[in-house]
Structures are given as C-alpha cells and as structure tokens.
Amino acid sequence: MKPLVLSAVMAAACVSASGQALPSIDPDVINVAGGTFKKGYYSLDFSIGEATLINTMKSPGNNFFLTNGFLQPYIIGFNIPVENPHFSEDEVRIYPNPTFGPFELNIFTEQHGKVKIYLVDRLGKILYTKENQTFGFGYRDRIDLSRYPNGVYTLKVELFPDDGSRSKKGTYKIIKVGR
C-alpha cells in the first residue's frame, strides 16, 4: 500500500510541477484481485496490486523459483506432469443417492490394486469398512444403510495400485432418506 501511495504522490507532484498531464497507466498492468493455487507439485499465482519492480529469487540448488512483480504466466522449459490423486467423475458412480437403504458403489478403473472403502456417520464413527482387490475390470460393492437412521453419511474410497503409481482417493456424500 505504501508504494502505491508514494507513486500517486510523486505523480501528482510531477503534474503540478510540469503543468502537463502524465501518460495514463495501462489498466492491464494494475491488478485489483488475483487467484490460482494448485496443491499437487505446488503452484501459486496471486496478485492484488502489481509492483513495477520485478525480482526473481532462487533457492540453493535452484529447486525453487519465486518471482515477484508482474505475473509470469509461462515459464519455458519448466513442465512437471501432475497426476491427479482423486478419482475422476466418470471413475466412481454411486446410486441411488439419496437412498432408502441399499446403494451400489461402482469403480470403473483399469488399474490393478487394493480398494479400501470406509462409510462414516456424521459423528465420525466408522460404520462399514471393506478391503478388496481389483484386477483392472472395475469394482462393485453393495452397501446397505437400512439399519441406520436417516441422515448424511460419508463414503471414502481409496485405490492403491499394485504397480506403485500414485494412489487415488475420493470422498462422497451419501444421503439416506425414509420412505
């Protein structure tokens, strides 16, 4: 905030001293908001107001770079593939949801590995667990909530691939309603 106020005061002083207006500031240079944050392999682009100073700092060993000043949307030669640790929308299907009691969980994956399933109530109590092997043809499980009260439950699904690749997980809201 101080550099912005100082710049405004200096601009006003220059205008009053010279009697001429200064060139206008290009609006695509000054940001009033910002965004972007990724967690996997880290990424952070954020800006509220840009400074005219551009400075790049490097960590010892050049593992991390930090550039302040104008946002740098593309860094040439710096491309790390990011695997998504979550199931995609098409990989996990739960139906019916809401349910009167029984529901079916379908996992559509070609990966071989161990599947772990946890069903938890709203207080965090584990009501159901199952661990099974999938062989690349998908996985199906039927879970019955008939003996539990109506409410919201959480289903956590994890896949640990046999080939050592990154595990996948997903958390899903299951709603049990009465008839």
C-alpha positions in Angstrom: 0.0 0.0 0.0 2.8 2.4 0.8 4.5 2.1 -2.6 1.1 2.8 -4.3 0.5 5.9 -2.2 4.1 7.1 -2.8 3.7 6.6 -6.5 0.4 8.6 -6.5 2.0 11.4 -4.6 5.0 11.5 -6.9 2.7 11.5 -10.0 0.7 14.4 -8.5 3.9 16.3 -7.8 5.2 15.8 -11.4 1.9 17.0 -12.9 1.8 20.1 -10.7 5.5 20.9 -11.4 5.4 20.5 -15.2 1.8 21.7 -15.8 1.3 18.7 -18.2 -0.6 15.5 -17.6 1.4 12.3 -17.3 0.6 9.4 -19.6 -2.2 7.2 -18.4 -1.4 3.9 -16.7 -2.4 0.9 -18.8 -5.2 -0.9 -16.9 -3.9 -4.4 -17.7 -0.8 -3.7 -15.6 -2.5 -3.0 -12.3 -4.4 -5.9 -10.8 -7.1 -5.5 -8.2 -7.6 -9.1 -7.5 -5.8 -12.4 -8.1 -6.0 -16.1 -7.9 -4.8 -19.6 -8.8 -3.5 -22.1 -6.3 -2.6 -25.7 -7.0 -1.5 -28.2 -4.4 0.0 -31.1 -6.3 3.6 -30.2 -7.2 2.8 -26.7 -6.0 1.9 -23.7 -8.0 0.9 -20.2 -6.8 -0.1 -17.2 -8.9 -1.7 -14.4 -7.0 -1.9 -10.7 -7.3 -3.8 -7.9 -5.7 -1.7 -5.0 -6.9 1.4 -5.3 -9.1 4.6 -3.5 -8.3 6.8 -2.3 -11.1 9.8 -4.0 -9.6 10.5 -7.5 -10.9 12.8 -9.7 -8.9 13.4 -13.5 -9.2 14.8 -15.3 -6.2 16.2 -18.9 -6.3 16.6 -21.4 -3.6 20.0 -23.0 -3.0 20.4 -25.7 -5.7 17.8 -23.9 -7.9 15.0 -26.2 -6.9 12.5 -23.3 -6.3 11.9 -20.0 -8.0 10.0 -17.0 -6.7 9.3 -14.1 -9.0 7.6 -11.0 -7.5 6.4 -8.2 -9.6 4.5 -8.9 -12.8 2.9 -12.3 -13.1 4.8 -14.7 -15.4 2.1 -17.0 -16.8 4.5 -19.2 -18.8 8.0 -20.5 -17.8 9.7 -22.0 -20.7 11.3 -25.4 -20.1 9.5 -25.9 -16.8 6.9 -28.6 -17.2 6.2 -31.1 -14.5 3.4 -33.6 -15.2 0.9 -33.6 -12.4 -1.1 -36.8 -11.6 -4.5 -36.2 -10.2 -4.7 -38.1 -6.8 -8.5 -38.1 -7.0 -11.0 -40.3 -8.9 -12.5 -38.5 -11.9 -16.2 -38.0 -12.1 -16.5 -41.0 -14.5 -14.5 -43.4 -12.4 -16.8 -43.6 -9.4 -20.6 -44.0 -9.6 -22.9 -44.3 -6.6 -26.6 -44.9 -7.0 -29.2 -44.5 -5.9 -28.3 -41.4 -3.9 -30.3 -40.4 -2.0 -31.2 -43.9 -0.9 -33.8 -45.6 1.2 -31.2 -48.1 2.4 -29.1 -50.1 -0.1 -26.9 -48.3 -2.6 -24.3 -49.5 -5.1 -20.7 -48.3 -5.5 -19.1 -48.8 -8.9 -15.5 -48.0 -9.6 -14.5 -48.0 -13.2 -10.8 -48.4 -13.4 -8.3 -50.3 -15.4 -5.7 -50.2 -12.6 -4.9 -53.3 -10.6 -4.7 -52.8 -6.9 -6.2 -52.7 -3.4 -9.5 -50.9 -2.9 -10.4 -49.7 0.6 -13.9 -48.4 1.5 -15.0 -46.6 4.6 -18.5 -45.5 5.5 -18.7 -42.9 8.3 -21.6 -41.2 10.1 -21.8 -37.5 10.8 -20.0 -38.0 14.2 -17.1 -39.7 12.6 -17.9 -43.3 13.7 -16.9 -45.9 11.1 -19.9 -48.0 10.2 -18.6 -50.1 7.4 -15.1 -51.0 6.1 -14.1 -53.2 3.3 -10.8 -54.0 1.6 -10.7 -55.9 -1.7 -8.5 -56.4 -4.7 -9.4 -55.0 -8.2 -7.9 -56.6 -11.3 -8.5 -53.9 -13.9 -12.1 -54.8 -14.7 -13.7 -52.3 -12.3 -15.1 -52.9 -8.9 -18.6 -53.1 -7.5 -19.9 -53.2 -3.9 -23.4 -53.0 -2.4 -23.8 -51.3 0.9 -27.0 -51.3 3.0 -27.9 -48.4 5.3 -31.3 -49.8 6.2 -30.4 -50.4 9.8 -29.0 -46.8 10.3 -31.1 -43.7 10.9 -31.9 -41.2 8.1 -29.1 -38.6 7.6 -25.9 -37.8 5.8 -23.1 -40.3 5.6 -19.6 -40.0 4.2 -18.1 -42.7 1.9 -14.4 -42.7 1.5 -12.9 -44.8 -1.4 -9.1 -45.4 -1.9 -7.3 -47.3 -4.6 -3.7 -48.3 -4.0 -2.3 -49.6 -7.4 -0.1 -52.7 -7.5 2.3 -51.0 -9.9 3.4 -48.5 -7.3 1.9 -45.5 -9.1 0.1 -42.8 -7.2 -2.9 -43.8 -5.2 -6.4 -42.4 -5.9 -9.0 -41.4 -3.4 -12.4 -39.8 -3.2 -14.9 -38.8 -0.6 -18.6 -38.8 -1.4 -21.7 -37.7 0.5 -24.4 -40.4 0.8 -27.9 -39.3 1.9 -30.3 -41.8 3.5 -33.9 -40.8 3.5 -37.0 -42.5 4.9 -40.0 -43.9 3.0 
